Amino acid sequence: MNNTPNQQFAIFTRVFEAPRALIFKMWTESGHFSNWWGPKGFSLQVAKMDVRPGGMFLGCQTSPDGNLVIWGKFAYQEVVAPEKVVFVRSFSDEEGNTIRAPFKNWPLEIMNSITLEENEGKTTLTLKSCPLNASVEEKAAYDGMTPRLQQDLEGTFDKLADYLAFQK
């Protein structure tokens, strides 16, 4: 992953009771991804999912009460089945144009790298994340939100674990 000098990565790790190939499918097939990605209670509508270098995911998350609708995209940089997915994540409009987050000083783009390692039928997912081409203020905002990001990802990964229970 490319980053700026002295940039710290936020690192999130989770072990899933499933083989690596299945976890990889959860990240790369829209029919699976739409069933678990996002905060608890939110739904995800996938508008586009082309998981290959140069490809894009475009989707819309909706809050449980329907009052909050957030579009986002992933611009895929590297895809190595079944072990790695690297993408730039950003907020977007419905057409996939990158836009600023609805909160102050958030980086325009976040570089993400997911690696999957299997051991005895279990898969360790490691997500490394850092702002891309961010200002000092944006980096500080991202660093300050890392505990919240961890909490949100734990909820998202709980949804994935629950979904996986029905895929075996």
Contacts in CASP RR format, 6 or more apart in sequence:
PFRMAT RR
TARGET T0000
AUTHOR 0000-0000-0000
METHOD contacts of the structure
MODEL  1
MNNTPNQQFAIFTRVFEAPRALIFKMWTESGHFSNWWGPKGFSLQVAKMD
VRPGGMFLGCQTSPDGNLVIWGKFAYQEVVAPEKVVFVRSFSDEEGNTIR
APFKNWPLEIMNSITLEENEGKTTLTLKSCPLNASVEEKAAYDGMTPRLQ
QDLEGTFDKLADYLAFQK
1 9 0 8 1.000
1 86 0 8 1.000
1 111 0 8 1.000
1 113 0 8 1.000
1 128 0 8 1.000
1 130 0 8 1.000
2 111 0 8 1.000
2 132 0 8 1.000
3 9 0 8 1.000
3 111 0 8 1.000
3 130 0 8 1.000
3 132 0 8 1.000
4 133 0 8 1.000
4 134 0 8 1.000
7 130 0 8 1.000
7 131 0 8 1.000
7 139 0 8 1.000
8 130 0 8 1.000
8 143 0 8 1.000
9 128 0 8 1.000
9 129 0 8 1.000
9 130 0 8 1.000
10 128 0 8 1.000
10 129 0 8 1.000
10 130 0 8 1.000
10 142 0 8 1.000
10 143 0 8 1.000
10 146 0 8 1.000
10 149 0 8 1.000
10 150 0 8 1.000
11 126 0 8 1.000
11 127 0 8 1.000
11 128 0 8 1.000
11 129 0 8 1.000
12 126 0 8 1.000
12 127 0 8 1.000
12 129 0 8 1.000
12 149 0 8 1.000
12 150 0 8 1.000
12 153 0 8 1.000
13 124 0 8 1.000
13 125 0 8 1.000
13 126 0 8 1.000
13 127 0 8 1.000
14 124 0 8 1.000
14 125 0 8 1.000
14 153 0 8 1.000
14 154 0 8 1.000
14 157 0 8 1.000
15 122 0 8 1.000
15 123 0 8 1.000
15 124 0 8 1.000
15 125 0 8 1.000
16 23 0 8 1.000
16 122 0 8 1.000
16 123 0 8 1.000
16 124 0 8 1.000
16 125 0 8 1.000
16 157 0 8 1.000
16 160 0 8 1.000
16 161 0 8 1.000
16 164 0 8 1.000
17 121 0 8 1.000
17 122 0 8 1.000
17 161 0 8 1.000
17 164 0 8 1.000
18 121 0 8 1.000
18 122 0 8 1.000
18 123 0 8 1.000
18 164 0 8 1.000
18 167 0 8 1.000
18 168 0 8 1.000
19 118 0 8 1.000
19 121 0 8 1.000
19 123 0 8 1.000
20 82 0 8 1.000
20 83 0 8 1.000
20 116 0 8 1.000
20 117 0 8 1.000
20 118 0 8 1.000
20 123 0 8 1.000
21 82 0 8 1.000
22 123 0 8 1.000
22 164 0 8 1.000
22 167 0 8 1.000
23 82 0 8 1.000
23 116 0 8 1.000
23 123 0 8 1.000
23 125 0 8 1.000
23 164 0 8 1.000
24 81 0 8 1.000
24 82 0 8 1.000
24 83 0 8 1.000
24 85 0 8 1.000
24 116 0 8 1.000
25 32 0 8 1.000
25 82 0 8 1.000
26 32 0 8 1.000
26 33 0 8 1.000
26 36 0 8 1.000
26 160 0 8 1.000
26 163 0 8 1.000
26 164 0 8 1.000
26 167 0 8 1.000
27 33 0 8 1.000
27 51 0 8 1.000
27 85 0 8 1.000
27 114 0 8 1.000
28 49 0 8 1.000
28 51 0 8 1.000
28 79 0 8 1.000
28 81 0 8 1.000
28 85 0 8 1.000
29 49 0 8 1.000
29 51 0 8 1.000
30 46 0 8 1.000
30 49 0 8 1.000
31 46 0 8 1.000
32 163 0 8 1.000
32 167 0 8 1.000
33 44 0 8 1.000
33 46 0 8 1.000
33 49 0 8 1.000
33 57 0 8 1.000
34 44 0 8 1.000
34 45 0 8 1.000
34 46 0 8 1.000
35 163 0 8 1.000
36 156 0 8 1.000
36 159 0 8 1.000
36 160 0 8 1.000
36 162 0 8 1.000
36 163 0 8 1.000
37 44 0 8 1.000
37 156 0 8 1.000
37 159 0 8 1.000
38 44 0 8 1.000
38 61 0 8 1.000
38 152 0 8 1.000
38 156 0 8 1.000
38 159 0 8 1.000
39 61 0 8 1.000
39 152 0 8 1.000
39 155 0 8 1.000
39 156 0 8 1.000
40 155 0 8 1.000
40 156 0 8 1.000
40 158 0 8 1.000
40 159 0 8 1.000
41 63 0 8 1.000
41 64 0 8 1.000
42 61 0 8 1.000
42 62 0 8 1.000
42 63 0 8 1.000
42 64 0 8 1.000
43 61 0 8 1.000
43 62 0 8 1.000
44 59 0 8 1.000
44 60 0 8 1.000
44 61 0 8 1.000
44 62 0 8 1.000
45 59 0 8 1.000
45 60 0 8 1.000
45 62 0 8 1.000
46 57 0 8 1.000
46 58 0 8 1.000
46 59 0 8 1.000
47 58 0 8 1.000
47 59 0 8 1.000
47 60 0 8 1.000
47 94 0 8 1.000
48 56 0 8 1.000
48 57 0 8 1.000
48 58 0 8 1.000
48 59 0 8 1.000
49 57 0 8 1.000
49 58 0 8 1.000
50 56 0 8 1.000
50 57 0 8 1.000
50 76 0 8 1.000
51 57 0 8 1.000
51 76 0 8 1.000
51 79 0 8 1.000
51 85 0 8 1.000
52 76 0 8 1.000
52 79 0 8 1.000
53 76 0 8 1.000
53 77 0 8 1.000
53 78 0 8 1.000
53 79 0 8 1.000
54 75 0 8 1.000
54 76 0 8 1.000
54 77 0 8 1.000
55 75 0 8 1.000
55 76 0 8 1.000
56 73 0 8 1.000
56 74 0 8 1.000
56 75 0 8 1.000
56 76 0 8 1.000
56 96 0 8 1.000
57 73 0 8 1.000
57 74 0 8 1.000
57 76 0 8 1.000
57 87 0 8 1.000
58 71 0 8 1.000
58 72 0 8 1.000
58 73 0 8 1.000
58 92 0 8 1.000
58 96 0 8 1.000
59 71 0 8 1.000
59 72 0 8 1.000
59 73 0 8 1.000
60 69 0 8 1.000
60 70 0 8 1.000
60 71 0 8 1.000
60 72 0 8 1.000
60 94 0 8 1.000
61 69 0 8 1.000
61 70 0 8 1.000
61 71 0 8 1.000
61 72 0 8 1.000
62 68 0 8 1.000
62 69 0 8 1.000
62 70 0 8 1.000
63 69 0 8 1.000
70 91 0 8 1.000
70 102 0 8 1.000
71 91 0 8 1.000
71 92 0 8 1.000
71 93 0 8 1.000
71 94 0 8 1.000
71 96 0 8 1.000
72 89 0 8 1.000
72 90 0 8 1.000
72 91 0 8 1.000
72 92 0 8 1.000
72 96 0 8 1.000
73 89 0 8 1.000
73 90 0 8 1.000
73 92 0 8 1.000
73 96 0 8 1.000
73 98 0 8 1.000
74 87 0 8 1.000
74 88 0 8 1.000
74 89 0 8 1.000
74 112 0 8 1.000
75 87 0 8 1.000
75 88 0 8 1.000
75 90 0 8 1.000
76 85 0 8 1.000
76 86 0 8 1.000
76 87 0 8 1.000
77 86 0 8 1.000
77 87 0 8 1.000
77 88 0 8 1.000
77 111 0 8 1.000
78 84 0 8 1.000
78 85 0 8 1.000
78 86 0 8 1.000
79 85 0 8 1.000
79 86 0 8 1.000
82 116 0 8 1.000
83 115 0 8 1.000
83 116 0 8 1.000
83 117 0 8 1.000
84 113 0 8 1.000
84 114 0 8 1.000
84 115 0 8 1.000
84 116 0 8 1.000
85 113 0 8 1.000
85 114 0 8 1.000
86 111 0 8 1.000
86 112 0 8 1.000
86 113 0 8 1.000
86 114 0 8 1.000
87 111 0 8 1.000
87 112 0 8 1.000
88 109 0 8 1.000
88 110 0 8 1.000
88 111 0 8 1.000
88 112 0 8 1.000
88 132 0 8 1.000
89 109 0 8 1.000
89 110 0 8 1.000
89 111 0 8 1.000
89 112 0 8 1.000
90 98 0 8 1.000
90 99 0 8 1.000
90 108 0 8 1.000
90 109 0 8 1.000
90 110 0 8 1.000
91 98 0 8 1.000
91 99 0 8 1.000
91 100 0 8 1.000
91 101 0 8 1.000
91 102 0 8 1.000
91 106 0 8 1.000
92 98 0 8 1.000
92 99 0 8 1.000
93 99 0 8 1.000
98 108 0 8 1.000
98 109 0 8 1.000
100 106 0 8 1.000
100 108 0 8 1.000
104 141 0 8 1.000
105 135 0 8 1.000
105 137 0 8 1.000
105 138 0 8 1.000
105 140 0 8 1.000
105 141 0 8 1.000
106 138 0 8 1.000
106 141 0 8 1.000
106 142 0 8 1.000
107 131 0 8 1.000
107 132 0 8 1.000
107 133 0 8 1.000
107 134 0 8 1.000
107 138 0 8 1.000
107 139 0 8 1.000
107 141 0 8 1.000
107 142 0 8 1.000
108 132 0 8 1.000
108 133 0 8 1.000
108 134 0 8 1.000
108 138 0 8 1.000
109 131 0 8 1.000
109 132 0 8 1.000
109 133 0 8 1.000
109 134 0 8 1.000
110 129 0 8 1.000
110 130 0 8 1.000
110 131 0 8 1.000
110 132 0 8 1.000
110 142 0 8 1.000
111 129 0 8 1.000
111 130 0 8 1.000
111 131 0 8 1.000
111 132 0 8 1.000
112 127 0 8 1.000
112 128 0 8 1.000
112 129 0 8 1.000
113 127 0 8 1.000
113 128 0 8 1.000
113 129 0 8 1.000
114 125 0 8 1.000
114 126 0 8 1.000
114 127 0 8 1.000
115 125 0 8 1.000
115 126 0 8 1.000
115 128 0 8 1.000
116 123 0 8 1.000
116 124 0 8 1.000
116 125 0 8 1.000
117 123 0 8 1.000
117 124 0 8 1.000
117 126 0 8 1.000
118 124 0 8 1.000
125 157 0 8 1.000
127 153 0 8 1.000
129 149 0 8 1.000
130 142 0 8 1.000
131 138 0 8 1.000
131 139 0 8 1.000
131 142 0 8 1.000
134 142 0 8 1.000
END
